Amino acid sequence: MLTRARTVAALAALASLSWGAPAPAPPVHSASPYAGAAGRIIGAELLDGQAFEILAHLTDGIGPRLSGSAGAEEAVAWTAERLRSYGLAVAKEEVLVPHWVRGLEEAEILAPAPQRLLVTALGGSEPTPADGVTAEVVEAAGIEGLQSLGKDAVRGRIVLFNAPMPVRGMEGYSAAVPQRTRGASEAARLGAVAALVRSVGTLSARLPHTGALNYQDSAPRIPAAAVTAEDADLIHRLLASGEAVRLRLRLGCRTLPDAPSANVVADLQGRESPGEIVVIAAHLDSWDLGTGAIDDGAGVAMVMEALRLLEELGLRPRRTIRGVLYMNEENGLRGGKAYAEAHASELPRHVAALETDSGAARPTGLSATVGEGGLERLGDLARLLRPLGADSIAAGGGGADIGPLQAASVPLLGLRLDGTRYFDWHHSPADTLDKVDAQELALGAAAVAVVAYTLAEMPETLPRPAPPSPAPPSPAAPPRP
Amino acid sequence: MLTRARTVAALAALASLSWGAPAPAPPVHSASPYAGAAGRIIGAELLDGQAFEILAHLTDGIGPRLSGSAGAEEAVAWTAERLRSYGLAVAKEEVLVPHWVRGLEEAEILAPAPQRLLVTALGGSEPTPADGVTAEVVEAAGIEGLQSLGKDAVRGRIVLFNAPMPVRGMEGYSAAVPQRTRGASEAARLGAVAALVRSVGTLSARLPHTGALNYQDSAPRIPAAAVTAEDADLIHRLLASGEAVRLRLRLGCRTLPDAPSANVVADLQGRESPGEIVVIAAHLDSWDLGTGAIDDGAGVAMVMEALRLLEELGLRPRRTIRGVLYMNEENGLRGGKAYAEAHASELPRHVAALETDSGAARPTGLSATVGEGGLERLGDLARLLRPLGADSIAAGGGGADIGPLQAASVPLLGLRLDGTRYFDWHHSPADTLDKVDAQELALGAAAVAVVAYTLAEMPETLPRPAPPSPAPPSPAAPPRP
């Protein structure tokens, strides 16, 4: 247990940080009845937190965790065991997941002059024939650009979707990612034989960024790969100079039968109303190129650490806090759907769900999908995060895994984190532990713990949002991180 | 031809640049008799330069140019043809070069838990057996760290040389690179079965940086590869936590028989003393992972452009300016040696040699290996580069290809360029055209042209340096860029 003196020391250290807290503010929102608990949580995490150690095991010790892989199963087993060691009630709830595996991936420009390209298959892509797909390339400025090309320009060609992220952060990602998720099917509908997509990312380091593609039933399933920004630029320059660019793409990826896997669910039982539940969530699976440190090992570490910390500090709130480590966020969302189905009868008493799936950088605040008046009430809660510089509130959002809970009007929250560099590494081989600052990760873990504790302790609950309007057809589905 | 008005406009534009020129300085060193020519050169290059276009063809149009490859031969043919089109006398001077080819490269940690590593063979490495080399890893903090480990710790192991670059730029490179050039042999001498070397670079983007290794005759030739910084850190953390790390390395690289290739030598004939020669040099070959834009396509473009520009402006100086585009700087220096041998009788009348092989960023000045009083005389010359912010002079250096000329006491100069980001991309897949700013490259080309013109026009010549002291044994040879 932490002594009071050590907590005070931690808060003093915290007060000296410059993360955007207006200078005269007290270290915590002292008018709040939860200020004492928040102070203890933040102080303890900064002094003695284990979030980075958890993340190090997930990434260094286990490694990539793509659904269906040995790494994913090891992550299920290890996190369940570790959560049990905290004294929590833990269940592995079965989920059947897609099992896609990467294979050989090669691309080269054959004309005007041979050049090897760096590519990586998009998750879920069909393979090419063994000798590849060879065709001329036509360039499209995103999905809209494709439509303006028309069928004659696209038929028999490889389409290069080449719209860069217009700005850093989630806004830029949302703008660029439809070409990755939908491009292959849109191109196939116009007769394309394969699709290449400019890596959706913000670093120029010849990095391929993978990610899921969603084939539409109405279009042929053509192979699709991400190319690095540099390679996309090369093709662009050759085409712009009037050259015909002929290219060969070889992908050896395969889709195997669905594999059994699991969500890991751990309850910190509520003191008074254990049937009322606050979910804190992240996803266990990762892409296979890196070790999934920022996406979403960091979120897993924050959730596990928040539970450990509350248990260790003896902060057992009125309601149950449930950690859910979802499987298969990246390429299927099967875990999110399975949880919503399996727990359908409990969802009316899910008072909130918070997901942390935006990296490992310093927290900046919360996003929220809540009923009328909910944002104002969250403002009070968020002031507890002011010493972390994390007291901003944005309307909308939550997280991909908890999205299915909105149908039952569960208030959805997302932990927002500084996103300046997130897409430098996201879904690429460079998503590795060294990108994470232990102190920043600790701030995120503390924020999750403070929010979870407060939501589970405060007498009132957040106003519930309306269920979402009927799902739009798949082409307009929002991009998944 | 450029009109005077356009030149004046270019100089006006130039004067507004903020590259470090003290504000009240005139755009060129007006007291110098060469100020008029320098102004014309700089203005013309900034208005109508072709350096970037040349570089684009070398990188986008031809691609990687490793000695012995089709790309290298295409570069010889294309640059010779283009230099001829400027009206210069051009020769392809035969050089026999090493012909090493990359093959499969794979590495994985087998224990404590499987993890795939990103590696790339060091240039010249022997292959592993087809099923790889499997052994435990021992970590060494550079060459010095290896010696302190001793034979018992190294025998039968794979040595990971893991000293990072201590600072950015050439100083940091020089400190870290001996583990790449000499590590394999030093480790083999202590019984190691393979060597891994932390990529010598400054960007954390899971980038492998290749480069030459030099096997010593006195040690077994063990396979050697670069690992990314991230992978080196991973192994370090596992070892630091007390784990034994077992690893398998597979390299399929091969050394083929030496291949015929050539230096490209182009003369802008001197007006009065054509037998006196100022060499301006760069190297045509590049590593194979990227397209060699910064190393050394940029230098090639500067040299070619300087010759084109002087010819176009009708600036034919007293002496001959000879562009030498060397082959095989990266893994053998055969071109540099061949030129010195083939032109031995001319070397007493080589009045200076300038190499540009430090990237494509803005020029900052000159380095020089000259006789007594030479640096002072160069100060006058360098003042002509003040409008470019390139008027600093450093003692020592020159360039790898022109190094063999020092035995004949040829004054050696190197064009210095801003090196802040050079080692982010150097020898990696990310050495591509997009890393080059056309305006900065033009400044470099202008600097080469101004220096070459002035050295070839001024009545006096630079004091000749003493020949180097007898070459030290190969382990202490200076690192090659």
Chai-1 contact restraints between the chains, C-beta under 6 A:
chainA,res_idxA,chainB,res_idxB,connection_type,confidence,min_distance_angstrom,max_distance_angstrom,comment,restraint_id
A,D60,B,L234,contact,1.0,0.0,6.0,A-B,restraint_1
A,D60,B,R237,contact,1.0,0.0,6.0,A-B,restraint_2
A,G61,B,A113,contact,1.0,0.0,6.0,A-B,restraint_3
A,G63,B,Q115,contact,1.0,0.0,6.0,A-B,restraint_4
A,A113,B,G61,contact,1.0,0.0,6.0,A-B,restraint_5
A,Q115,B,G63,contact,1.0,0.0,6.0,A-B,restraint_6
A,L203,B,A205,contact,1.0,0.0,6.0,A-B,restraint_7
A,A205,B,L203,contact,1.0,0.0,6.0,A-B,restraint_8
A,A205,B,A205,contact,1.0,0.0,6.0,A-B,restraint_9
A,A205,B,L207,contact,1.0,0.0,6.0,A-B,restraint_10
A,A205,B,A430,contact,1.0,0.0,6.0,A-B,restraint_11
A,R206,B,P429,contact,1.0,0.0,6.0,A-B,restraint_12
A,R206,B,A430,contact,1.0,0.0,6.0,A-B,restraint_13
A,L207,B,A205,contact,1.0,0.0,6.0,A-B,restraint_14
A,E230,B,T432,contact,1.0,0.0,6.0,A-B,restraint_15
A,E230,B,D434,contact,1.0,0.0,6.0,A-B,restraint_16
A,D233,B,D434,contact,1.0,0.0,6.0,A-B,restraint_17
A,L234,B,D60,contact,1.0,0.0,6.0,A-B,restraint_18
A,R237,B,D60,contact,1.0,0.0,6.0,A-B,restraint_19
A,P429,B,R206,contact,1.0,0.0,6.0,A-B,restraint_20
A,A430,B,A205,contact,1.0,0.0,6.0,A-B,restraint_21
A,A430,B,R206,contact,1.0,0.0,6.0,A-B,restraint_22
A,T432,B,E230,contact,1.0,0.0,6.0,A-B,restraint_23
A,D434,B,E230,contact,1.0,0.0,6.0,A-B,restraint_24
A,D434,B,D233,contact,1.0,0.0,6.0,A-B,restraint_25
